[in-house]
Amino acid sequence: MVSNISCSSSDDNNCMELCKTCREGRVKLMIHFLHEKLFLSLNDKIQGLSIKKKLDFLKESQWWTEEKLISYQEERLHNLMFLFMRMFPFYTDWFNSNNLAPSDICT
């Protein structure tokens, strides 16, 4: 919500500068809104990407606790190890020869 600011200053130059700053702030806010809500979503649909989704994830995850971050890192690492085992025989052989599972690997 943008409020209307009226200037009651007797100094016209000061009032004009205040109004100019207010307009610039509104323009920046509008550009940010259009970029984040419209352009990123549209770009994702056109190119088949998920930049908006990743941005939303980063905005949320920046406030995670240390425990949640570690848990997320371990989950991603385990998924990566399972992927390696499926794609590359070397890793399957290595895990098997060392009696390990991807879930045994920790950060």
C-alpha positions as CSV (number, residue, x, y, z in Angstrom):
1,M,0.0,0.0,0.0
2,V,1.4,3.4,-1.0
3,S,0.2,6.4,1.0
4,N,-0.2,9.8,-0.4
5,I,2.2,12.3,1.1
6,S,1.3,15.9,1.0
7,C,3.9,18.5,1.6
8,S,3.2,21.3,4.0
9,S,6.7,22.8,3.8
10,S,7.0,26.4,2.9
11,D,10.3,25.6,1.1
12,D,9.2,24.6,-2.4
13,N,12.6,23.1,-3.3
14,N,12.5,20.9,-0.3
15,C,8.9,19.8,-1.1
16,M,9.8,19.1,-4.7
17,E,12.8,17.0,-3.6
18,L,10.6,15.0,-1.2
19,C,8.0,14.4,-4.0
20,K,10.7,13.3,-6.4
21,T,12.1,10.8,-3.8
22,C,8.7,9.5,-3.2
23,R,8.0,9.0,-6.9
24,E,11.4,7.2,-7.4
25,G,10.6,4.9,-4.5
26,R,7.2,4.0,-6.0
27,V,8.8,3.4,-9.4
28,K,11.5,1.1,-7.8
29,L,8.8,-0.8,-5.9
30,M,6.7,-1.2,-9.1
31,I,9.8,-2.4,-11.1
32,H,10.7,-4.9,-8.3
33,F,7.1,-6.2,-8.2
34,L,6.9,-6.6,-12.0
35,H,10.2,-8.3,-12.2
36,E,9.6,-10.7,-9.4
37,K,5.9,-11.5,-9.9
38,L,5.5,-11.2,-13.6
39,F,8.7,-11.4,-15.6
40,L,10.3,-14.3,-13.6
41,S,7.1,-16.3,-13.8
42,L,6.7,-15.6,-17.5
43,N,10.4,-16.4,-18.2
44,D,10.0,-19.7,-16.3
45,K,7.0,-20.7,-18.4
46,I,8.7,-19.7,-21.7
47,Q,12.0,-21.4,-21.0
48,G,10.8,-24.2,-18.8
49,L,13.0,-23.0,-15.9
50,S,12.2,-22.6,-12.2
51,I,14.0,-19.4,-11.3
52,K,11.0,-18.0,-9.4
53,K,10.6,-21.2,-7.5
54,K,14.3,-21.1,-6.5
55,L,14.1,-17.5,-5.5
56,D,11.1,-18.3,-3.3
57,F,13.1,-21.2,-1.8
58,L,16.1,-19.0,-1.1
59,K,14.0,-16.4,0.6
60,E,12.5,-19.0,2.9
61,S,15.7,-21.0,3.6
62,Q,17.7,-18.0,4.6
63,W,15.8,-18.1,7.9
64,W,16.2,-21.8,8.6
65,T,17.9,-23.0,11.8
66,E,21.3,-24.7,11.7
67,E,19.7,-28.1,12.3
68,K,17.3,-27.6,9.4
69,L,20.1,-26.5,7.1
70,I,22.2,-29.6,8.1
71,S,19.2,-31.9,7.6
72,Y,18.6,-30.3,4.1
73,Q,22.3,-30.7,3.1
74,E,22.4,-34.3,4.2
75,E,19.2,-35.1,2.3
76,R,20.6,-33.5,-0.9
77,L,23.9,-35.3,-0.4
78,H,22.1,-38.7,0.0
79,N,20.0,-38.0,-3.1
80,L,23.2,-37.2,-5.1
81,M,24.9,-40.4,-3.9
82,F,21.9,-42.5,-4.9
83,L,21.9,-40.8,-8.3
84,F,25.7,-41.6,-8.7
85,M,25.1,-45.2,-7.8
86,R,22.4,-45.5,-10.4
87,M,24.3,-43.7,-13.1
88,F,27.9,-44.9,-12.6
89,P,28.9,-48.5,-11.9
90,F,32.1,-47.2,-10.2
91,Y,30.1,-45.8,-7.3
92,T,27.9,-48.9,-7.0
93,D,31.0,-51.1,-6.8
94,W,32.7,-48.7,-4.4
95,F,29.7,-48.6,-2.0
96,N,29.2,-52.3,-2.2
97,S,32.9,-53.2,-1.7
98,N,33.0,-50.9,1.4
99,N,29.7,-52.2,2.8
100,L,28.3,-48.7,2.7
101,A,25.0,-47.1,1.6
102,P,24.6,-43.5,0.4
103,S,22.7,-42.8,3.7
104,D,26.0,-43.6,5.6
105,I,27.6,-40.5,4.2
106,C,27.2,-37.4,6.4
107,T,28.1,-33.8,6.0
